[in-house]
Amino acid sequence: MSTSHGSINDPLVSQSKQRRGVLAAFKSCMPILEWLPAYNLKSNLLPDVSGAITLGCILMGQSLAHADLCKVNLINGPYSCMLPPILYSLFGTCVHASVGTGGLVSLLTGEQLMKYGDDIEYRTRVGAILTLLVGLFMFLMGVCRLAFLVRFLSRPALSGFITASALLIILSQLAPLLGLPPWASKGGIVYIVIHHFNNMDLLNVNTLVMSVVALGFLMNAKRFKPIWFLRPLSDFKELILLISTACFCKWFNAHLEDDALRITVVGSMPSGLPSFAAPVTMADMHLVKELIPGAVLVALVVFLSSFAGAKKFAMMDGYQVVAFNELVALGMANIVGAFNGSVPTQVGLSRMGIAHGAGVRTQLGSNVFVGFVVGGITYAFSAYLYNVPKCVLNCIIVNGASHLTEFDEAQKLYQFAIKKEYNWKCRMDIVVWCVGFLCTLYFGAFEGILMAVFMSLCLILYQVVNPDIAQLGYKATTQNDSEGRARMWVNRSHVDAREENGILVFRLEGPLFYANVESVQEWLEEREVLYAEETGETYKGIILSASAVSFVDTSAMSTLGEMMKSYAERGVLFFVANTFGQVGRLMADTLEQLEKKTLKSDELKEKLSKCSSIDDYVALINENSEAVGKRMPLLRGGSLCSEQFHK
């Protein structure tokens, strides 16, 4: 019997499907295989090239400043913006992501590298090892699908940490802005003012004037943007400032005889492109062990800050950003960059805004061409950076850090916190923000983010172990009652809510599992005692509304079963209403037989199988109560006569 051509059992068809499956897997891991073949040269090339030139010039100025913040050789800043953007474009999913150095990550990197002495060459080599570890951790997080780990750092904690870090960045740059010599500026401006105020006499007036002028230009350059012929002053402000001040310092310093009055410049820098070499050897294993904790933290901050910005612009333009791809892309960018002496790189939020505003269409414009632009500028002009004043680099850092502060976020959280209609758990975000802010400001960026993560985890654990439990009452209307419709059950605190006589109805808002089921038991015991003191009676029934319970485990099911038996011995019915999905199936399989045993007649047991809503169970409890008779009496003082309740 002949088989039809191309049947499902045909080996050629199976191989073809296999190949398509492999190709689809490659495309999901490397999106460039999908969008690059469809690249439209006519409509995309010009905006991509023009946007890349803008981003490359901006990155050139920023990366020099960020390298100074990282405590490594300045030339390693531009080195960090050559290969990493190109590697990101192979795996990344954000069209407007501009990969390069960043102020926040540079601050964390600088804190880690400060421990390794005053030899800048040694610190630069250690910085490359740190970058490699950061990349490896991010790559492994992506491969193991561990993106969810960063969600333990809440948005308020991150905002407080970023704001305090921005202030730390600004404070760290004030001493160099004043022209204080390196030996006199150790400890930062706050330490100098408190302990060594006499060192302020050593400030360089010429450097101070240069810093004020440079900061004034950077902070007001956006005013030139509406004027078309002055717009380059706004778009390329960092690069223009570096070129103009370098020319000025070359002339100015040459005419000064007193070295103490000269403006400190960058000095000689290596020319050409970086060499490709392994960042770590077997002799560096002790450094690897020391750097692992800091690398993990830097990796988390890189992903958090990068992914948040990527999602923002993806939502604006209607495309999807995949966490797996972003982790792999940033991981590979840092791994390969480490072989060129790169410092840890991230997606720059401000540069993403520039890329979006410049009309960049693809990652060729936001990353690939940018890497070539930075490489070209470094190759051609690195030898001419000798006369760039260091204070101008400090000004670029201060200007960038000033845009990182999020005091407006703290103000929103405070306005939310003073609204008394919300429970205290919802109003705790301002406390989390303050903890992240103050700990970072007092202990430093590394310790500050650890405290912020710890605070976030503590709140998560507390809220999980102590879930919100709302006592419910029905909001009755004459029309609904007369037509026999289901009543609306709302929070008991609602002005129109009425309590069903002798029946406690409550809703658990969250998952029910081993960690919080005891909290539910304790809450029910408190309600029972309170009701007994107020009325002198016991409840005849208790109903748990599971409409907000998304998950339940076997430990919680066992405890609910024990509670049903305990309540049944005291003549109190316990039911679970409004179950759905997996929770409903699990409860039906586990608790339905126990619920039937608590009922006194076969007729009621028959009705139980048809009950689902709160009203159904209320009617069932009332019918059972009529069948049994009066509820259990109370002894003097409101205490229950049942020994079981005391147990």
Buried (B, 14 or more C-beta within 10 A) or exposed (E): EEEEEEEEEEEEEEEEEEEEEEEEEEEBBBBBEEBBEEBEEEEBBEBBBBBBBBBBBBBBBBBBBBBBBBBBBBBBBBBBBBBBBBBBBBBBBBBBBBBBBBBBBBBBBBBBBEEBEEEBEEBBBBBBBBBBBBBBBBBBBBEEEBBEEBEEBBBBBBBBBBBBBBBBBBBBBBBBBBBBBEEBBEEBBEBBEEEEEEBBEBBBEBBBEBBEBBBEBBBEBEEBBEEEEEEBBBBBBBBBBBBEBBEBBBEBBEEEEEEEBBBBBBEEBBBEBBEEEEBBEEEBEEBBEBBBEBBBBBBBBBBBBBBBBBBBBBEEEEEEBBBBBBBBBBBBBBBBBBBBBBBBBBBBBBBBBBBBEBEBBBBBBBBBBBBBBBBBBBBEEBEBBBBBBBBBBBBBBBBBBBEBBBEEBBEBBBEEBEEEEEEEEEBBBBBBBBBBBBBBBEBBBBEBBBBBBBBBBEBEEEBBEBBEBBBBBBBEEEEBEEEEEEBBBBEBEEEEBEBBEBBBBBBBEBBBBEBBBEBBBEBBEEBBBEBBEEEEBBBBBBBBBBBBBEEBBEEBBEBBBEBBEBBBBBBBBBBBBBBEEEBBEBBBEBBEEBBBEBBEEEEBBEBBEEBEBBBBBBEBBBBBBEEBEEBBEBEEEBEBEBEEBEE
